[in-house]
Amino acid sequence: MNNLLISEPPLQVLPTLAVRVGLKEAIVLQQFHYWLQRSGNNRDGYKWIYNSYDEWHKQFPFFSKVTLRRTINSLEKQGYLISGNYNKAGFDKTKWYRIDYQRMSKACDQNDHTRCSNRSHAGDQNEQTNTNRLPETTTETNNNKRPNSKTKYGPDDPPYKVAVHLLTRIKQRQPDFKEPNLQKWANDIRLAHERDHRDYEKLDWLVDWSQDNSFWQANILSAGKLRKQYDTLIGQAERDRPTNVAPQTREDWFG
């Protein structure tokens, strides 16, 4: 019989860590540690991870969004998490996070530190227990696995929704636009999210912005182009936004 009640990668709870920082905080902190080990986001000599609260919530569905936000804030206040902002767009307030491992060391006495350190790396020794918890960090760093371009996307999948939105906007101007391969478009959107770390809601917002722009509506005619021109689009959208008008963003973008 399998040791797990259901076939699903489990989250780790480190008892010593839970006693010191709190149960919810220990769960979140251990997962952040796991993702940081696989992150390709290096800034100022540290590895960082980032996400919107909607995306964080998908990784911790057993917490309410309010509880999750409070837990992350608690880890910041305790000094275990350090936040930053390395977003290219000025209006993008999504928080980036790293763990203050020196703070972790000070929090443990010498004996407990050995146990904390060993347990915090347990995920590295038993890869099966934690894989695929956060696509944006795990997919990019696993170079032995190729993205599954044959994945079938359904109408409720975020990449497919963005792809359909783009096609709908294009057809509003060009009713005779050739029907694309929406599965391929959806896969391009997924890659933008997982490899390029683009938020689905921002991609969806850029669909509208690009199709409302007289220049870009003639150039963004596929999901691949949207992905390729993302940085340019975001930069121009920021420059074109009047300084006295609030950005057309969604609350969940911000940490």
C-alpha positions as a Markdown table, in Angstrom:
| # | Residue | x | y | z |
|---|---|---|---|---|
| 1 | Met | 0.0 | 0.0 | 0.0 |
| 2 | Asn | 1.2 | 3.5 | -0.8 |
| 3 | Asn | 2.3 | 5.6 | 2.1 |
| 4 | Leu | 0.2 | 8.4 | 0.9 |
| 5 | Leu | -3.6 | 8.4 | 1.1 |
| 6 | Ile | -4.0 | 10.0 | -2.3 |
| 7 | Ser | -1.6 | 10.3 | -5.2 |
| 8 | Glu | -0.4 | 13.9 | -4.8 |
| 9 | Pro | 3.0 | 15.5 | -4.0 |
| 10 | Pro | 2.8 | 16.3 | -0.3 |
| 11 | Leu | 3.9 | 19.4 | 1.5 |
| 12 | Gln | 6.5 | 19.1 | 4.3 |
| 13 | Val | 6.0 | 20.2 | 7.8 |
| 14 | Leu | 9.1 | 20.5 | 9.9 |
| 15 | Pro | 8.2 | 20.2 | 13.6 |
| 16 | Thr | 11.1 | 22.2 | 14.9 |
| 17 | Leu | 10.5 | 25.0 | 12.5 |
| 18 | Ala | 6.7 | 24.9 | 13.2 |
| 19 | Val | 7.4 | 25.4 | 16.9 |
| 20 | Arg | 9.7 | 28.4 | 16.3 |
| 21 | Val | 7.8 | 30.3 | 13.6 |
| 22 | Gly | 4.2 | 28.9 | 13.7 |
| 23 | Leu | 2.6 | 26.0 | 11.8 |
| 24 | Lys | 1.3 | 28.0 | 8.8 |
| 25 | Glu | 4.5 | 29.9 | 8.6 |
| 26 | Ala | 6.6 | 26.7 | 8.6 |
| 27 | Ile | 4.6 | 25.2 | 5.7 |
| 28 | Val | 5.0 | 28.4 | 3.6 |
| 29 | Leu | 8.6 | 28.9 | 4.5 |
| 30 | Gln | 9.7 | 25.4 | 3.7 |
| 31 | Gln | 7.9 | 25.6 | 0.3 |
| 32 | Phe | 9.6 | 29.0 | -0.4 |
| 33 | His | 12.9 | 27.3 | 0.4 |
| 34 | Tyr | 12.2 | 24.5 | -2.0 |
| 35 | Trp | 11.3 | 26.9 | -4.8 |
| 36 | Leu | 14.2 | 29.2 | -4.1 |
| 37 | Gln | 16.6 | 26.3 | -4.6 |
| 38 | Arg | 15.3 | 25.9 | -8.1 |
| 39 | Ser | 14.8 | 29.6 | -9.0 |
| 40 | Gly | 16.6 | 31.2 | -11.9 |
| 41 | Asn | 15.9 | 34.7 | -10.7 |
| 42 | Asn | 19.2 | 36.0 | -9.4 |
| 43 | Arg | 19.3 | 39.6 | -8.2 |
| 44 | Asp | 21.9 | 41.3 | -6.0 |
| 45 | Gly | 23.6 | 38.0 | -5.3 |
| 46 | Tyr | 20.5 | 36.2 | -4.1 |
| 47 | Lys | 17.8 | 33.9 | -5.6 |
| 48 | Trp | 14.3 | 35.3 | -5.5 |
| 49 | Ile | 10.8 | 34.0 | -6.3 |
| 50 | Tyr | 7.6 | 36.0 | -7.0 |
| 51 | Asn | 4.0 | 35.5 | -7.8 |
| 52 | Ser | 0.6 | 37.2 | -7.5 |
| 53 | Tyr | -1.5 | 36.2 | -4.5 |
| 54 | Asp | -3.9 | 34.4 | -6.8 |
| 55 | Glu | -1.0 | 32.2 | -8.0 |
| 56 | Trp | 0.3 | 31.7 | -4.5 |
| 57 | His | -3.2 | 30.6 | -3.4 |
| 58 | Lys | -3.2 | 27.9 | -6.0 |
| 59 | Gln | -0.1 | 26.4 | -4.3 |
| 60 | Phe | -1.7 | 26.6 | -0.9 |
| 61 | Pro | -5.4 | 26.0 | -1.6 |
| 62 | Phe | -6.0 | 24.9 | 2.0 |
| 63 | Phe | -5.4 | 28.5 | 3.2 |
| 64 | Ser | -7.8 | 31.4 | 2.5 |
| 65 | Lys | -6.2 | 34.3 | 0.6 |
| 66 | Val | -6.5 | 36.4 | 3.7 |
| 67 | Thr | -4.7 | 33.7 | 5.8 |
| 68 | Leu | -2.0 | 33.3 | 3.2 |
| 69 | Arg | -1.4 | 37.0 | 3.0 |
| 70 | Arg | -1.3 | 37.3 | 6.8 |
| 71 | Thr | 1.1 | 34.3 | 7.0 |
| 72 | Ile | 3.6 | 35.8 | 4.4 |
| 73 | Asn | 3.4 | 39.1 | 6.2 |
| 74 | Ser | 4.1 | 37.4 | 9.5 |
| 75 | Leu | 7.3 | 35.8 | 8.0 |
| 76 | Glu | 8.4 | 39.2 | 6.8 |
| 77 | Lys | 7.8 | 40.8 | 10.2 |
| 78 | Gln | 9.7 | 38.0 | 11.9 |
| 79 | Gly | 12.6 | 38.6 | 9.5 |
| 80 | Tyr | 12.6 | 35.2 | 7.9 |
| 81 | Leu | 11.4 | 36.5 | 4.5 |
| 82 | Ile | 12.8 | 39.6 | 2.8 |
| 83 | Ser | 10.8 | 41.2 | 0.0 |
| 84 | Gly | 11.9 | 43.3 | -3.0 |
| 85 | Asn | 10.7 | 44.7 | -6.2 |
| 86 | Tyr | 12.6 | 43.9 | -9.4 |
| 87 | Asn | 9.8 | 44.3 | -11.8 |
| 88 | Lys | 10.5 | 46.1 | -15.1 |
| 89 | Ala | 7.3 | 48.0 | -15.2 |
| 90 | Gly | 7.0 | 50.9 | -12.7 |
| 91 | Phe | 3.4 | 50.2 | -11.9 |
| 92 | Asp | 4.0 | 46.5 | -11.2 |
| 93 | Lys | 4.1 | 46.2 | -7.4 |
| 94 | Thr | 4.4 | 42.4 | -7.3 |
| 95 | Lys | 6.6 | 41.4 | -4.4 |
| 96 | Trp | 9.7 | 39.3 | -4.8 |
| 97 | Tyr | 10.8 | 37.1 | -1.9 |
| 98 | Arg | 14.0 | 35.5 | -0.6 |
| 99 | Ile | 14.7 | 33.8 | 2.7 |
| 100 | Asp | 17.1 | 35.4 | 5.2 |
| 101 | Tyr | 19.1 | 32.3 | 6.0 |
| 102 | Gln | 21.3 | 34.1 | 8.5 |
| 103 | Arg | 18.2 | 35.0 | 10.4 |
| 104 | Met | 17.2 | 31.3 | 10.3 |
| 105 | Ser | 20.6 | 30.3 | 11.7 |
| 106 | Lys | 20.4 | 32.8 | 14.6 |
| 107 | Ala | 16.9 | 31.5 | 15.4 |
| 108 | Cys | 18.1 | 28.0 | 16.0 |
| 109 | Asp | 20.6 | 27.1 | 18.7 |
| 110 | Gln | 23.6 | 25.0 | 17.5 |
| 111 | Asn | 21.9 | 21.7 | 18.1 |
| 112 | Asp | 18.6 | 22.6 | 16.6 |
| 113 | His | 20.3 | 24.3 | 13.7 |
| 114 | Thr | 21.7 | 21.1 | 12.5 |
| 115 | Arg | 18.3 | 19.5 | 12.5 |
| 116 | Cys | 16.7 | 22.5 | 10.8 |
| 117 | Ser | 19.4 | 22.6 | 8.1 |
| 118 | Asn | 19.1 | 18.9 | 7.4 |
| 119 | Arg | 15.4 | 18.9 | 7.3 |
| 120 | Ser | 15.1 | 22.0 | 5.1 |
| 121 | His | 17.1 | 20.2 | 2.5 |
| 122 | Ala | 15.1 | 17.1 | 2.7 |
| 123 | Gly | 13.2 | 18.1 | -0.4 |
| 124 | Asp | 16.5 | 17.9 | -2.4 |
| 125 | Gln | 17.1 | 14.4 | -1.2 |
| 126 | Asn | 13.5 | 13.2 | -1.9 |
| 127 | Glu | 12.6 | 15.0 | -5.1 |
| 128 | Gln | 9.4 | 13.0 | -5.6 |
| 129 | Thr | 7.7 | 14.5 | -2.5 |
| 130 | Asn | 7.8 | 18.1 | -3.8 |
| 131 | Thr | 8.0 | 18.3 | -7.5 |
| 132 | Asn | 5.8 | 20.5 | -9.7 |
| 133 | Arg | 4.4 | 22.6 | -6.8 |
| 134 | Leu | 5.3 | 25.8 | -8.5 |
| 135 | Pro | 5.7 | 25.7 | -12.3 |
| 136 | Glu | 7.4 | 29.1 | -12.6 |
| 137 | Thr | 10.5 | 27.9 | -10.8 |
| 138 | Thr | 10.6 | 24.1 | -11.2 |
| 139 | Thr | 10.0 | 23.9 | -15.0 |
| 140 | Glu | 12.7 | 26.3 | -15.9 |
| 141 | Thr | 15.5 | 24.7 | -13.8 |
| 142 | Asn | 14.8 | 21.1 | -14.7 |
| 143 | Asn | 16.8 | 21.1 | -18.0 |
| 144 | Asn | 16.4 | 17.4 | -18.5 |
| 145 | Lys | 12.6 | 17.7 | -19.0 |
| 146 | Arg | 11.2 | 19.4 | -22.2 |
| 147 | Pro | 8.0 | 21.3 | -21.9 |
| 148 | Asn | 5.1 | 19.2 | -23.0 |
| 149 | Ser | 3.9 | 21.0 | -26.1 |
| 150 | Lys | 1.3 | 18.3 | -26.7 |
| 151 | Thr | -0.6 | 19.2 | -23.5 |
| 152 | Lys | -4.3 | 19.6 | -24.3 |
| 153 | Tyr | -5.7 | 22.9 | -22.9 |
| 154 | Gly | -9.4 | 23.1 | -21.9 |
| 155 | Pro | -11.6 | 26.2 | -22.0 |
| 156 | Asp | -11.1 | 26.8 | -18.2 |
| 157 | Asp | -7.3 | 26.7 | -18.4 |
| 158 | Pro | -5.7 | 30.1 | -17.9 |
| 159 | Pro | -3.4 | 29.8 | -21.0 |
| 160 | Tyr | -6.3 | 28.9 | -23.2 |
| 161 | Lys | -8.5 | 31.7 | -21.9 |
| 162 | Val | -5.8 | 34.3 | -22.8 |
| 163 | Ala | -5.4 | 32.7 | -26.2 |
| 164 | Val | -9.1 | 32.9 | -26.9 |
| 165 | His | -9.2 | 36.5 | -25.6 |
| 166 | Leu | -6.4 | 37.4 | -28.1 |
| 167 | Leu | -8.2 | 35.7 | -31.0 |
| 168 | Thr | -11.5 | 37.4 | -30.1 |
| 169 | Arg | -9.9 | 40.9 | -30.1 |
| 170 | Ile | -8.2 | 40.3 | -33.4 |
| 171 | Lys | -11.4 | 39.1 | -35.0 |
| 172 | Gln | -13.2 | 42.2 | -33.9 |
| 173 | Arg | -11.1 | 44.1 | -36.4 |
| 174 | Gln | -10.4 | 41.3 | -38.8 |
| 175 | Pro | -13.5 | 39.0 | -39.0 |
| 176 | Asp | -11.8 | 36.9 | -41.8 |
| 177 | Phe | -8.7 | 36.3 | -39.7 |
| 178 | Lys | -7.4 | 32.8 | -40.4 |
| 179 | Glu | -8.3 | 30.4 | -37.6 |
| 180 | Pro | -5.1 | 29.7 | -35.6 |
| 181 | Asn | -4.1 | 26.6 | -33.7 |
| 182 | Leu | -5.4 | 27.7 | -30.3 |
| 183 | Gln | -3.6 | 24.8 | -28.6 |
| 184 | Lys | -0.3 | 26.2 | -29.9 |
| 185 | Trp | -1.3 | 29.7 | -28.8 |
| 186 | Ala | -2.2 | 28.4 | -25.4 |
| 187 | Asn | 1.1 | 26.6 | -25.1 |
| 188 | Asp | 3.0 | 29.9 | -26.0 |
| 189 | Ile | 1.0 | 31.6 | -23.2 |
| 190 | Arg | 1.9 | 28.8 | -20.8 |
| 191 | Leu | 5.6 | 29.2 | -21.7 |
| 192 | Ala | 5.4 | 32.9 | -21.1 |
| 193 | His | 4.0 | 32.2 | -17.7 |
| 194 | Glu | 6.3 | 29.3 | -16.7 |
| 195 | Arg | 9.6 | 30.2 | -18.4 |
| 196 | Asp | 9.4 | 34.0 | -18.6 |
| 197 | His | 7.5 | 34.4 | -15.3 |
| 198 | Arg | 4.7 | 36.4 | -16.8 |
| 199 | Asp | 1.5 | 36.7 | -14.8 |
| 200 | Tyr | -1.6 | 35.4 | -16.7 |
| 201 | Glu | -3.6 | 38.4 | -15.7 |
| 202 | Lys | -0.9 | 40.8 | -17.0 |
| 203 | Leu | -0.8 | 38.8 | -20.3 |
| 204 | Asp | -4.6 | 39.1 | -20.5 |
| 205 | Trp | -4.4 | 42.8 | -19.8 |
| 206 | Leu | -1.8 | 43.3 | -22.5 |
| 207 | Val | -4.1 | 41.6 | -25.0 |
| 208 | Asp | -6.5 | 44.5 | -24.6 |
| 209 | Trp | -3.8 | 47.1 | -24.5 |
| 210 | Ser | -2.0 | 45.9 | -27.6 |
| 211 | Gln | -5.3 | 45.5 | -29.6 |
| 212 | Asp | -6.3 | 49.0 | -28.6 |
| 213 | Asn | -3.0 | 50.4 | -29.8 |
| 214 | Ser | -3.0 | 51.4 | -33.5 |
| 215 | Phe | 0.6 | 50.2 | -34.1 |
| 216 | Trp | 0.6 | 47.0 | -32.0 |
| 217 | Gln | -2.8 | 45.7 | -33.2 |
| 218 | Ala | -1.2 | 45.1 | -36.6 |
| 219 | Asn | 1.8 | 43.4 | -35.0 |
| 220 | Ile | 0.5 | 41.3 | -32.2 |
| 221 | Leu | -1.4 | 38.7 | -34.3 |
| 222 | Ser | -0.4 | 35.6 | -32.3 |
| 223 | Ala | 0.4 | 34.4 | -28.8 |
| 224 | Gly | 4.0 | 33.9 | -29.8 |
| 225 | Lys | 4.3 | 37.6 | -30.8 |
| 226 | Leu | 2.6 | 38.6 | -27.5 |
| 227 | Arg | 5.2 | 36.6 | -25.6 |
| 228 | Lys | 8.1 | 37.9 | -27.7 |
| 229 | Gln | 7.2 | 41.5 | -27.4 |
| 230 | Tyr | 6.0 | 41.4 | -23.7 |
| 231 | Asp | 8.8 | 43.6 | -22.3 |
| 232 | Thr | 8.4 | 46.2 | -25.1 |
| 233 | Leu | 4.6 | 46.3 | -24.6 |
| 234 | Ile | 4.8 | 46.7 | -20.9 |
| 235 | Gly | 7.4 | 49.4 | -21.2 |
| 236 | Gln | 5.4 | 51.4 | -23.7 |
| 237 | Ala | 2.2 | 50.9 | -21.7 |
| 238 | Glu | 3.9 | 52.4 | -18.7 |
| 239 | Arg | 5.3 | 55.4 | -20.8 |
| 240 | Asp | 1.9 | 56.0 | -22.4 |
| 241 | Arg | 0.0 | 56.0 | -19.1 |
| 242 | Pro | -0.9 | 59.5 | -17.9 |
| 243 | Thr | 0.8 | 60.2 | -14.5 |
| 244 | Asn | -2.5 | 61.4 | -13.0 |
| 245 | Val | -4.4 | 58.2 | -13.9 |
| 246 | Ala | -4.3 | 55.0 | -11.9 |
| 247 | Pro | -2.9 | 52.1 | -13.9 |
| 248 | Gln | -5.4 | 49.7 | -15.4 |
| 249 | Thr | -4.3 | 46.8 | -13.3 |
| 250 | Arg | -6.0 | 44.3 | -11.1 |
| 251 | Glu | -5.6 | 44.3 | -7.3 |
| 252 | Asp | -4.3 | 40.7 | -7.2 |
| 253 | Trp | -1.2 | 41.7 | -9.2 |
| 254 | Phe | 0.2 | 43.4 | -6.2 |
| 255 | Gly | 1.8 | 41.7 | -3.2 |
